[in-house]
Amino acid sequence: MADSNEMTINLVVLGRTQTGKSAAGNSLLGSSDFESRCSPSSVTTRCSLGRSCSISGIIRRNGCELTLRVRVLDTPSYPHSSQNKEEVRDTVRSALAHHFGEEGLHLALLVLRADMPLCPDESHHTTQFLQELLGPTWKDFTAVLLTHADKAEEGGFSEEAYLRSASSTLLSLLSSVQHKYIFLDNQKSIIKEERAIILRKLLNFIRQNNYQVLQLKHRKE
């Protein structure tokens, strides 16, 4: 909190190459801070912090409207095309401590593609990486962001139908993070109203967690 009329939320986006991490970060910020493009190799090679402008009309407290600011840390993917697991983990851990070491992290957003199945091995390696990075309480501070929801919709899947047809691996992951998930339509995410809906959902997750933050100072190396 900067003052009684302003709230800042700290987020980090994590995930595999070409899941749309950087694009998702841009959607949350309403900007083009992060490079995002199709590529045969991992595009993001270092961590980068983006900050939104003041956002109004999203959150109220005690009948008063608050100004919301969003800070998003974009990260290299894991697995990465040119960095090993330890390099990615240490890079992200250091950046988290540097940028959010004082205020703490509100949510880690695990970015998955809604138009691609989640396999058991991938889920295992991903959750293991999250635990190594964030510690034993990672599930309390992690939400799943399902990108390319528009492509799933083109395939005839509403959100409800998608979840009914989802693999047990994905459903187990969603259950482990207390069903904190959001579908992100890549075609609509640049629209202001769509962004507001996503931010309200994230704020609801943070509120359900009693506005707790994951402390990162002890992870500084």
Secondary structure, DSSP 8 states (H G I E B T S, - for coil): --BTTEEEEEEEEEE-TTS-HHHHHHHHHTS--S-----SS-S--S-EEEE---EEEEEEETTEEEEEEEEEEE---SS-SSS-HHHHHHHHHHHHHHHHTTT-BSEEEEEEETTS---HHHHHHHHHHHHHHH-TTGGGGEEEEEE-HHHHHHTT--HHHHHHHS-HHHHHHHHHTTT-EEE--TTTTTSHHHHHHHHHHHHHHHHHTTT--B--GGG--
